[in-house]
């Protein structure tokens, strides 16, 4: 079983059908997925935006958030990653929030996969060996 760090852009695709959802789902069960605690805050925020726009009900958003807990994600404490994330973000490439994902990937020696093209560009400039785009991963 391979190990990957995933960011919220990938996890959201399991919950809300959008471009790339099928690719994200195709390898969900075949990998050990590592995430910082921040992922749940980011998913909550993305779902909140959909509720505010009238795209889903609050009950549906809360149900999706609960479902995420059943995906077998291996959650790592943000506090243990903050110092490394601060160092990564201080280079000016990204925010501390996004740098948490790369800090986890570095610590666990597991590739980071993202569906966020801006995050991919910023992170792959720093560590091209560790950052992958969801669309580039094999499916099926």
Backbone as CSV, one residue per row, in Angstrom:
resi,resn,N_x,N_y,N_z,CA_x,CA_y,CA_z,C_x,C_y,C_z
1,UNK,0.849,-1.185,0.000,0.000,0.000,0.000,0.886,1.236,0.000
2,UNK,0.624,2.145,-0.920,1.396,3.378,-0.967,0.831,4.397,0.021
3,UNK,1.652,5.385,0.342,1.252,6.448,1.277,1.315,7.768,0.550
4,UNK,0.289,8.594,0.751,0.206,9.908,0.140,-0.291,10.909,1.172
5,UNK,0.186,12.119,1.063,-0.406,13.241,1.782,-1.373,13.877,0.790
6,UNK,-2.590,14.112,1.214,-3.554,14.774,0.339,-3.966,16.101,0.956
7,UNK,-4.337,17.027,0.102,-4.829,18.300,0.610,-6.346,18.362,0.465
8,UNK,-6.923,19.453,0.913,-8.380,19.592,0.918,-8.970,19.597,-0.490
9,UNK,-8.217,20.039,-1.473,-8.746,20.062,-2.841,-9.038,18.650,-3.348
10,UNK,-8.278,17.674,-2.881,-8.516,16.274,-3.251,-9.669,15.707,-2.433
11,UNK,-9.642,15.905,-1.131,-10.683,15.354,-0.258,-12.059,15.897,-0.622
12,UNK,-12.131,17.157,-1.004,-13.419,17.746,-1.358,-14.046,17.026,-2.553
13,UNK,-13.226,16.523,-3.452,-13.729,15.825,-4.632,-14.425,14.512,-4.280
14,UNK,-14.135,13.954,-3.129,-14.860,12.748,-2.692,-16.256,13.099,-2.204
15,UNK,-16.417,14.315,-1.741,-17.669,14.728,-1.119,-18.620,15.433,-2.073
16,UNK,-18.074,16.225,-2.975,-18.871,17.046,-3.878,-18.463,16.713,-5.314
17,UNK,-19.374,16.183,-6.109,-19.016,15.863,-7.498,-18.576,17.110,-8.255
18,UNK,-17.386,17.030,-8.812,-16.836,18.110,-9.618,-15.752,17.520,-10.491
19,UNK,-15.177,18.316,-11.350,-14.125,17.822,-12.224,-13.000,17.213,-11.387
20,UNK,-12.620,15.999,-11.714,-11.562,15.308,-10.997,-12.051,14.376,-9.905
21,UNK,-13.355,14.363,-9.632,-13.883,13.504,-8.567,-13.618,12.029,-8.854
22,UNK,-13.819,11.634,-10.086,-13.609,10.230,-10.436,-12.151,9.818,-10.230
23,UNK,-11.235,10.669,-10.620,-9.812,10.378,-10.432,-9.473,10.263,-8.954
24,UNK,-10.037,11.142,-8.139,-9.771,11.116,-6.699,-10.307,9.835,-6.068
25,UNK,-11.477,9.408,-6.500,-12.096,8.208,-5.938,-11.397,6.931,-6.373
26,UNK,-10.772,6.929,-7.544,-10.229,5.698,-8.103,-9.100,5.094,-7.263
27,UNK,-8.404,5.901,-6.509,-7.303,5.357,-5.705,-7.494,5.572,-4.213
28,UNK,-8.678,5.981,-3.813,-8.988,6.243,-2.403,-8.717,5.035,-1.513
29,UNK,-9.113,3.851,-1.927,-8.996,2.677,-1.073,-7.652,1.970,-1.192
30,UNK,-6.844,2.353,-2.144,-5.577,1.663,-2.376,-4.378,2.371,-1.772
31,UNK,-4.617,3.388,-0.988,-3.518,4.162,-0.442,-3.750,4.487,1.019
32,UNK,-2.667,4.718,1.733,-2.746,5.262,3.092,-2.696,6.774,2.918
33,UNK,-3.731,7.439,3.374,-3.861,8.871,3.156,-3.572,9.636,4.437
34,UNK,-2.572,10.496,4.371,-2.118,11.280,5.513,-2.572,12.720,5.339
35,UNK,-3.072,13.309,6.418,-3.554,14.696,6.359,-3.229,15.416,7.662
36,UNK,-3.014,16.722,7.577,-2.954,17.517,8.811,-4.381,17.779,9.284
37,UNK,-4.522,18.105,10.558,-5.857,18.421,11.104,-6.526,19.546,10.319
38,UNK,-5.752,20.446,9.797,-6.263,21.590,9.044,-7.213,21.173,7.926
39,UNK,-7.035,20.003,7.376,-7.884,19.549,6.280,-9.360,19.671,6.635
40,UNK,-9.726,19.334,7.865,-11.136,19.367,8.264,-11.670,20.796,8.339
41,UNK,-10.824,21.736,8.713,-11.221,23.144,8.722,-11.421,23.620,7.290
42,UNK,-10.507,23.263,6.409,-10.625,23.694,5.015,-11.849,23.079,4.335
43,UNK,-12.135,21.824,4.611,-13.326,21.189,4.041,-14.578,21.861,4.594
44,UNK,-14.588,22.146,5.886,-15.731,22.844,6.483,-15.970,24.180,5.805
45,UNK,-14.907,24.909,5.541,-15.024,26.205,4.886,-15.560,26.060,3.458
46,UNK,-15.070,25.081,2.725,-15.544,24.862,1.352,-17.027,24.485,1.338
47,UNK,-17.442,23.659,2.286,-18.852,23.274,2.371,-19.707,24.477,2.787
48,UNK,-19.205,25.276,3.712,-19.911,26.488,4.142,-20.179,27.406,2.952
49,UNK,-19.180,27.560,2.081,-19.363,28.413,0.902,-20.495,27.885,0.024
50,UNK,-20.585,26.581,-0.102,-21.656,25.994,-0.911,-23.023,26.199,-0.256
51,UNK,-23.065,26.130,1.067,-24.316,26.404,1.783,-24.718,27.860,1.567
52,UNK,-23.755,28.777,1.715,-24.036,30.210,1.558,-24.541,30.549,0.157
53,UNK,-24.041,29.833,-0.854,-24.466,30.067,-2.235,-25.765,29.334,-2.571
54,UNK,-26.295,28.569,-1.612,-27.533,27.845,-1.844,-27.363,26.573,-2.658
55,UNK,-26.127,26.087,-2.761,-25.853,24.884,-3.543,-26.149,23.604,-2.771
56,UNK,-26.221,23.704,-1.443,-26.570,22.554,-0.608,-27.107,23.068,0.713
57,UNK,-27.788,22.192,1.426,-28.327,22.577,2.733,-27.246,22.406,3.795
58,UNK,-27.463,23.052,4.927,-26.550,22.886,6.054,-26.532,21.439,6.504
59,UNK,-27.697,20.790,6.559,-27.742,19.378,6.951,-26.887,18.519,6.038
60,UNK,-26.958,18.774,4.729,-26.154,17.997,3.764,-24.671,18.265,3.991
61,UNK,-24.298,19.494,4.205,-22.897,19.840,4.428,-22.366,19.152,5.686
62,UNK,-23.158,19.177,6.743,-22.727,18.518,7.977,-22.624,17.006,7.796
63,UNK,-23.523,16.445,7.027,-23.483,15.014,6.747,-22.217,14.650,5.960
64,UNK,-21.871,15.464,4.989,-20.654,15.223,4.207,-19.410,15.329,5.077
65,UNK,-19.402,16.308,5.975,-18.264,16.467,6.878,-18.116,15.240,7.777
66,UNK,-19.229,14.730,8.287,-19.169,13.504,9.100,-18.672,12.323,8.272
67,UNK,-19.091,12.248,7.017,-18.674,11.153,6.138,-17.158,11.144,5.945
68,UNK,-16.570,12.309,5.890,-15.122,12.410,5.710,-14.365,11.670,6.812
69,UNK,-14.919,11.666,8.002,-14.273,10.973,9.124,-14.235,9.461,8.921
70,UNK,-15.077,8.940,8.050,-15.114,7.508,7.795,-14.210,7.055,6.668
71,UNK,-13.396,7.939,6.130,-12.549,7.599,4.986,-11.196,7.007,5.379
72,UNK,-10.966,6.819,6.646,-9.720,6.204,7.082,-8.492,7.087,6.943
73,UNK,-8.685,8.374,6.989,-7.552,9.297,6.890,-6.690,9.191,8.141
74,UNK,-5.392,9.265,7.959,-4.469,9.269,9.087,-4.134,10.725,9.408
75,UNK,-4.755,11.208,10.466,-4.688,12.630,10.804,-3.466,12.906,11.684
76,UNK,-2.719,13.942,11.306,-1.520,14.361,12.049,-1.765,15.740,12.640
77,UNK,-1.302,15.920,13.851,-1.524,17.179,14.570,-0.808,18.334,13.878
78,UNK,-1.536,19.421,13.718,-0.970,20.623,13.091,0.198,21.181,13.888
79,UNK,0.061,21.172,15.203,1.087,21.790,16.053,2.463,21.202,15.790
80,UNK,2.523,19.900,15.539,3.808,19.251,15.293,4.409,19.648,13.946
81,UNK,3.607,20.255,13.078,4.055,20.626,11.737,4.302,22.125,11.582
82,UNK,3.882,22.902,12.565,3.888,24.370,12.432,5.273,24.964,12.218
83,UNK,6.268,24.496,12.923,7.602,25.085,12.772,8.128,24.856,11.356
84,UNK,7.984,23.633,10.870,8.425,23.340,9.500,7.599,24.125,8.486
85,UNK,6.283,24.219,8.708,5.414,24.957,7.785,5.790,26.437,7.746
86,UNK,6.109,27.003,8.890,6.538,28.401,8.947,7.799,28.602,8.116
87,UNK,8.732,27.680,8.233,9.959,27.773,7.444,9.685,27.694,5.953
88,UNK,8.813,26.800,5.562,8.454,26.654,4.143,7.766,27.918,3.648
89,UNK,6.801,28.405,4.405,6.038,29.584,3.989,6.897,30.842,3.954
90,UNK,7.924,30.890,4.788,8.760,32.098,4.850,9.539,32.329,3.564
91,UNK,9.618,31.326,2.723,10.285,31.504,1.429,9.424,32.331,0.481
92,UNK,8.161,32.575,0.878,7.270,33.390,0.062,6.481,32.615,-0.964
93,UNK,6.658,31.303,-1.011,5.998,30.505,-2.036,4.522,30.255,-1.740
94,UNK,4.163,30.219,-0.472,2.787,29.850,-0.122,2.462,30.296,1.298
95,UNK,1.241,30.045,1.714,0.817,30.368,3.071,1.258,29.276,4.038
96,UNK,1.230,29.587,5.316,1.518,28.576,6.333,0.497,27.449,6.246
97,UNK,-0.756,27.801,5.961,-1.804,26.785,5.870,-1.452,25.738,4.810
98,UNK,-1.118,26.195,3.617,-0.765,25.256,2.555,0.563,24.560,2.836
99,UNK,1.483,25.268,3.478,2.783,24.683,3.789,2.671,23.529,4.782
100,UNK,1.594,23.487,5.574,1.395,22.353,6.489,1.386,21.030,5.734
101,UNK,0.793,21.032,4.552,0.717,19.798,3.764,2.112,19.353,3.306
102,UNK,2.922,20.302,2.843,4.280,19.946,2.419,5.126,19.555,3.619
103,UNK,4.941,20.213,4.740,5.673,19.837,5.952,5.368,18.395,6.343
104,UNK,4.111,18.004,6.237,3.734,16.614,6.534,4.354,15.666,5.521
105,UNK,4.322,16.026,4.257,4.923,15.187,3.214,6.419,14.999,3.459
106,UNK,7.093,16.064,3.826,8.530,15.983,4.108,8.802,15.099,5.320
107,UNK,8.047,15.320,6.387,8.269,14.541,7.615,8.005,13.059,7.403
108,UNK,6.947,12.750,6.672,6.549,11.353,6.487,7.163,10.707,5.245
109,UNK,7.909,11.493,4.477,8.514,11.013,3.235,7.470,10.354,2.341
110,UNK,6.368,11.066,2.173,5.251,10.612,1.347,4.886,11.739,0.389
111,UNK,4.621,11.418,-0.874,4.281,12.480,-1.820,2.992,13.211,-1.445
112,UNK,2.962,14.478,-1.779,1.775,15.316,-1.599,1.032,15.357,-2.921
113,UNK,-0.263,15.072,-2.886,-1.083,15.181,-4.094,-2.123,16.269,-3.882
114,UNK,-2.297,17.086,-4.921,-3.231,18.209,-4.858,-3.965,18.356,-6.183
115,UNK,-5.159,18.907,-6.116,-5.904,19.271,-7.317,-5.874,20.779,-7.521
116,UNK,-5.169,21.476,-6.659,-5.065,22.937,-6.690,-3.829,23.326,-7.513
117,UNK,-4.052,23.877,-8.693,-2.929,24.179,-9.585,-1.991,25.241,-9.012
118,UNK,-2.525,26.226,-8.282,-1.668,27.244,-7.673,-0.792,26.632,-6.584
119,UNK,-1.376,25.772,-5.776,-0.598,25.110,-4.732,0.460,24.208,-5.357
120,UNK,0.083,23.472,-6.393,1.045,22.603,-7.064,2.228,23.410,-7.597
121,UNK,1.946,24.517,-8.243,3.025,25.343,-8.795,3.953,25.849,-7.700
122,UNK,3.390,26.314,-6.603,4.205,26.844,-5.505,5.022,25.750,-4.838
123,UNK,4.385,24.613,-4.572,5.070,23.540,-3.855,6.047,22.771,-4.733
124,UNK,5.691,22.540,-5.978,6.586,21.774,-6.838,7.836,22.573,-7.184
125,UNK,7.759,23.901,-7.112,8.950,24.715,-7.319,9.959,24.449,-6.200
126,UNK,9.436,24.163,-5.017,10.299,23.895,-3.862,10.748,22.435,-3.813
127,UNK,9.821,21.519,-4.036,10.124,20.082,-3.947,9.431,19.307,-5.066
128,UNK,9.923,19.409,-6.287,9.264,18.730,-7.411,9.212,17.208,-7.254
129,UNK,10.111,16.669,-6.469,10.132,15.223,-6.242,9.017,14.757,-5.315
130,UNK,8.385,15.682,-4.585,7.393,15.308,-3.584,5.965,15.751,-3.884
131,UNK,5.744,16.538,-4.915,4.423,17.110,-5.156,3.869,16.609,-6.482
132,UNK,2.630,16.110,-6.446,1.975,15.579,-7.644,0.621,16.247,-7.841
133,UNK,0.234,16.372,-9.086,-1.117,16.843,-9.400,-2.036,15.631,-9.507
134,UNK,-3.242,15.760,-8.997,-4.206,14.685,-9.065,-4.409,14.202,-10.499
135,UNK,-4.471,15.127,-11.436,-4.734,14.752,-12.830,-3.603,13.940,-13.432
136,UNK,-2.436,13.961,-12.836,-1.295,13.210,-13.358,-1.173,11.807,-12.789
137,UNK,-2.003,11.481,-11.793,-1.920,10.165,-11.173,-2.659,9.133,-12.001
138,UNK,-2.165,7.909,-12.024,-2.897,6.864,-12.744,-4.223,6.568,-12.057
139,UNK,-5.226,6.235,-12.818,-6.529,5.882,-12.283,-6.830,4.430,-12.567
140,UNK,-7.796,3.919,-11.816,-8.317,2.620,-12.115,-7.678,1.498,-11.468
